[in-house]
Amino acid sequence: MTATTIGIGDFSRATHLTIKTLRHYHRIGLLEPEEIDESTGYRRYGTDQIPQALIISRFRALDMPLDAIREVITAPDLETRNAVITAHLERLETALAHTRSAAESLRGLLTATGPPSARIEQIQIPATAAAAVTATIITDHDTTAWLLGALAELRATLQAQGLQTTGPAGGIFSDELFTEARGEATVFVPCTDRLEPVGRVHPVIVAAAELATIVHLGTHTEIDRSYGALATYVAEHALAIPGPLREYYLTDLASTPDQAEWRTRIGWPIFQTKP
């Protein structure tokens, strides 16, 4: 039995989708009208299309991209359809967790009486032989994922070559990474003997440095607060010199999956005036 058709205006009222939206969905092939008047271009929709329109509305309310909605609607079987929906729900859960983390961080900043109270030290780091991965990265992307991946590759390479680590892993980050959101980053693991280059992993000598340091405890989501405290200290003591910032991963994913237990020493290059 052929479904009853109604004009685009009535279909808009029935589905709470604007005429502009319905026309857009028609253009992209997401929801095509049942009939189109060849002379006027006027669209008519079948009443049996109302449930499909409402489903699209529900998915849009969940911020599902139109391409993904099309995959759901045109899925050849239930398994494929559910896989697309599940993938989107997982993205929503990840975004929700990120939003909650940002909200908690903001509350902490609003209620804090001052910067983190971690001790700031001035130290000297000797030149160190290490295995390293160097790349140009974009900080808008998932920098933490790149960092953890590079560290895992470095440690696997050292293990394969039978080389021992001689200190905590670290990272060296160019100024452009902070000022331009794109720049060079080097992640390294100090090691004994000489590394044979493999893939991205290559041997380096990490230069000696004089640093003002602060140890950040916890996830890197909050690490900017420790950077701010360290920058304030360096500015107040007129110690800063040009040079890339450093991080040393005293406790990281290799030690524990609990990010609350991670400990990261941040280093700001300085010119020391005291022994």
C-alpha positions as CSV (number, residue, x, y, z in Angstrom):
1,M,0.0,0.0,0.0
2,T,1.4,3.4,-1.0
3,A,2.0,5.8,1.9
4,T,0.1,9.1,2.0
5,T,2.2,12.0,1.0
6,I,2.2,15.4,2.5
7,G,3.8,18.7,1.5
8,I,7.2,19.8,2.8
9,G,5.6,22.3,5.1
10,D,3.4,19.8,6.8
11,F,6.3,17.3,6.9
12,S,8.4,20.0,8.6
13,R,5.7,20.6,11.2
14,A,5.3,16.8,11.8
15,T,9.0,16.2,12.3
16,H,10.1,19.6,13.8
17,L,12.8,19.7,11.0
18,T,12.9,23.1,9.3
19,I,12.3,23.3,5.5
20,K,15.9,24.5,5.1
21,T,17.1,21.4,6.9
22,L,14.9,19.1,4.9
23,R,16.2,20.6,1.6
24,H,19.8,20.1,2.9
25,Y,19.1,16.5,3.7
26,H,17.6,16.0,0.3
27,R,20.7,17.6,-1.4
28,I,23.1,15.2,0.5
29,G,20.9,12.2,-0.1
30,L,20.1,11.6,3.6
31,L,16.3,12.0,3.4
32,E,14.9,12.3,-0.1
33,P,11.3,13.3,-0.7
34,E,8.8,10.8,-2.1
35,E,7.7,13.1,-4.9
36,I,9.0,16.2,-6.6
37,D,6.9,18.3,-8.8
38,E,8.9,18.6,-12.1
39,S,7.5,22.1,-12.9
40,T,7.7,23.7,-9.5
41,G,10.3,21.6,-7.7
42,Y,7.9,21.3,-4.8
43,R,8.7,18.4,-2.5
44,R,6.2,15.9,-1.0
45,Y,7.1,13.3,1.6
46,G,5.5,10.0,2.6
47,T,4.0,9.7,6.0
48,D,6.0,6.5,6.4
49,Q,9.2,8.7,6.2
50,I,8.3,10.5,9.5
51,P,9.9,7.8,11.7
52,Q,13.1,8.0,9.7
53,A,13.2,11.8,10.0
54,L,12.7,11.5,13.8
55,I,15.5,9.0,14.0
56,I,17.8,11.4,12.2
57,S,16.7,14.1,14.6
58,R,17.6,12.0,17.6
59,F,21.1,11.2,16.2
60,R,21.7,14.9,15.4
61,A,20.8,15.7,19.0
62,L,23.7,13.4,20.0
63,D,26.0,15.3,17.6
64,M,26.3,12.4,15.3
65,P,27.9,13.5,11.9
66,L,25.6,13.3,8.9
67,D,27.9,10.8,7.2
68,A,27.6,8.5,10.2
69,I,23.8,8.9,10.2
70,R,23.8,7.9,6.6
71,E,25.8,4.8,7.5
72,V,23.3,3.9,10.1
73,I,20.3,4.3,7.9
74,T,21.8,2.5,4.9
75,A,23.5,-0.3,7.0
76,P,22.9,-3.7,5.3
77,D,22.4,-5.4,8.6
78,L,21.9,-4.9,12.3
79,E,25.5,-5.7,13.3
80,T,26.9,-3.0,11.0
81,R,24.3,-0.5,12.2
82,N,25.0,-1.1,15.8
83,A,28.8,-0.9,15.2
84,V,28.4,2.7,13.9
85,I,26.1,3.7,16.8
86,T,28.5,2.1,19.4
87,A,31.5,3.9,17.9
88,H,29.7,7.3,18.1
89,L,28.6,6.6,21.7
90,E,32.2,5.9,22.6
91,R,33.2,9.2,21.1
92,L,30.5,10.9,23.1
93,E,31.7,9.3,26.3
94,T,35.3,10.3,25.6
95,A,34.2,13.9,25.0
96,L,32.1,13.9,28.2
97,A,35.0,12.7,30.2
98,H,37.2,15.5,28.7
99,T,34.5,18.0,29.5
100,R,34.2,16.8,33.1
101,S,38.0,16.9,33.5
102,A,38.1,20.5,32.1
103,A,35.2,21.5,34.5
104,E,37.0,20.0,37.5
105,S,40.2,21.8,36.5
106,L,38.3,25.1,36.2
107,R,36.7,24.7,39.6
108,G,40.2,24.0,41.0
109,L,41.5,27.2,39.5
110,L,38.5,29.3,40.8
111,T,38.9,28.0,44.3
112,A,42.7,27.9,44.5
113,T,44.4,30.4,46.7
114,G,47.7,30.4,44.7
115,P,49.9,28.4,42.4
116,P,50.9,24.7,43.1
117,S,53.1,24.6,46.2
118,A,55.6,22.0,44.8
119,R,59.2,22.7,45.6
120,I,61.2,24.5,42.8
121,E,64.9,23.6,42.5
122,Q,67.9,24.7,40.5
123,I,69.8,21.7,39.1
124,Q,72.5,20.9,36.6
125,I,72.0,18.0,34.1
126,P,75.1,16.5,32.6
127,A,75.3,15.5,28.9
128,T,73.7,12.1,28.4
129,A,73.8,9.4,25.8
130,A,70.3,8.4,24.9
131,A,68.0,6.8,22.3
132,A,65.6,9.3,20.8
133,V,62.6,9.9,18.5
134,T,62.4,13.3,17.0
135,A,59.4,14.7,15.1
136,T,57.5,17.9,14.2
137,I,54.2,17.7,16.0
138,I,51.1,19.8,16.3
139,T,49.9,20.5,19.8
140,D,46.2,20.7,18.7
141,H,46.4,17.0,18.1
142,D,46.8,14.3,20.8
143,T,50.3,15.2,21.9
144,T,50.1,12.8,24.8
145,A,49.3,9.8,22.5
146,W,52.3,10.7,20.3
147,L,54.5,11.0,23.4
148,L,53.4,7.6,24.9
149,G,53.8,5.9,21.6
150,A,57.3,7.2,21.1
151,L,58.3,6.2,24.6
152,A,57.0,2.7,24.1
153,E,58.9,2.4,20.8
154,L,62.1,3.6,22.5
155,R,61.9,1.2,25.4
156,A,61.1,-1.8,23.0
157,T,64.1,-0.9,20.9
158,L,66.4,-0.7,23.9
159,Q,65.1,-4.1,25.2
160,A,65.6,-5.7,21.7
161,Q,69.2,-4.5,21.6
162,G,70.0,-5.5,25.2
163,L,70.7,-1.9,26.3
164,Q,70.1,-0.7,29.9
165,T,68.4,2.6,30.7
166,T,70.5,4.9,32.9
167,G,67.9,7.4,34.0
168,P,64.3,8.6,33.5
169,A,62.9,9.2,30.0
170,G,62.5,12.8,29.0
171,G,61.4,15.2,26.3
172,I,62.8,18.3,24.8
173,F,60.3,20.8,23.3
174,S,61.0,23.7,21.0
175,D,59.6,27.2,21.7
176,E,57.5,27.0,18.5
177,L,55.5,24.1,20.0
178,F,54.2,26.6,22.6
179,T,54.1,29.8,20.5
180,E,53.0,28.4,17.2
181,A,51.3,25.1,18.2
182,R,53.7,23.3,15.8
183,G,57.3,22.5,16.3
184,E,60.0,20.0,17.0
185,A,59.8,17.6,19.9
186,T,62.4,15.0,20.9
187,V,61.6,12.2,23.3
188,F,64.5,10.2,24.7
189,V,65.6,7.4,27.0
190,P,69.1,7.5,28.5
191,C,70.9,4.3,27.8
192,T,74.3,2.5,28.1
193,D,76.6,1.9,25.1
194,R,75.8,2.9,21.6
195,L,72.4,2.4,20.0
196,E,72.0,1.0,16.5
197,P,69.4,3.2,14.7
198,V,66.1,1.4,13.9
199,G,63.2,3.1,12.2
200,R,62.5,6.4,14.0
201,V,64.8,5.6,16.9
202,H,68.3,7.1,16.7
203,P,71.2,7.8,19.1
204,V,71.7,11.3,20.5
205,I,73.7,13.1,23.1
206,V,71.3,15.1,25.2
207,A,73.1,18.4,25.9
208,A,74.0,19.4,29.4
209,A,71.7,22.0,30.9
210,E,71.1,24.2,33.9
211,L,67.4,24.1,34.8
212,A,64.9,25.4,37.3
213,T,62.6,22.5,37.9
214,I,59.3,21.6,39.4
215,V,57.8,18.2,39.8
216,H,54.2,17.9,38.6
217,L,52.1,15.2,40.2
218,G,49.2,13.7,38.2
219,T,47.7,13.7,34.7
220,H,49.2,16.0,32.1
221,T,45.7,17.7,31.8
222,E,46.7,19.9,34.7
223,I,50.4,20.3,33.8
224,D,49.9,23.9,32.6
225,R,49.5,25.0,36.2
226,S,52.9,23.7,37.1
227,Y,54.4,25.4,34.0
228,G,52.8,28.6,35.2
229,A,54.3,28.3,38.7
230,L,57.7,27.5,37.3
231,A,57.6,30.5,34.8
232,T,56.6,32.8,37.7
233,Y,59.6,31.6,39.7
234,V,62.0,32.0,36.8
235,A,60.7,35.5,36.0
236,E,60.9,36.7,39.6
237,H,64.5,35.5,39.9
238,A,65.6,36.9,36.4
239,L,67.2,33.5,35.5
240,A,65.7,32.7,32.2
241,I,67.9,32.0,29.1
242,P,66.9,31.0,25.6
243,G,66.5,27.3,25.1
244,P,64.0,24.5,24.8
245,L,61.9,23.4,27.7
246,R,62.4,19.9,29.1
247,E,60.3,17.2,30.8
248,Y,61.5,14.2,32.7
249,Y,59.0,11.3,33.2
250,L,59.9,10.1,36.7
251,T,56.7,8.0,36.9
252,D,54.7,7.4,33.7
253,L,52.7,4.8,31.9
254,A,55.6,2.3,32.1
255,S,55.3,2.4,35.9
256,T,51.6,2.7,36.4
257,P,48.4,3.1,34.3
258,D,47.0,5.4,37.1
259,Q,47.6,8.9,35.7
260,A,47.0,10.4,39.2
261,E,50.3,8.8,40.2
262,W,52.4,10.1,37.3
263,R,55.3,12.4,38.3
264,T,56.8,14.7,35.7
265,R,59.8,17.0,36.3
266,I,59.5,20.2,34.2
267,G,62.8,22.0,33.4
268,W,63.2,25.6,32.4
269,P,66.6,26.7,31.1
270,I,68.3,29.2,33.4
271,F,71.7,30.7,34.1
272,Q,72.7,29.7,37.7
273,T,74.5,32.2,39.9
274,K,74.9,30.0,42.9
275,P,76.6,26.6,43.2
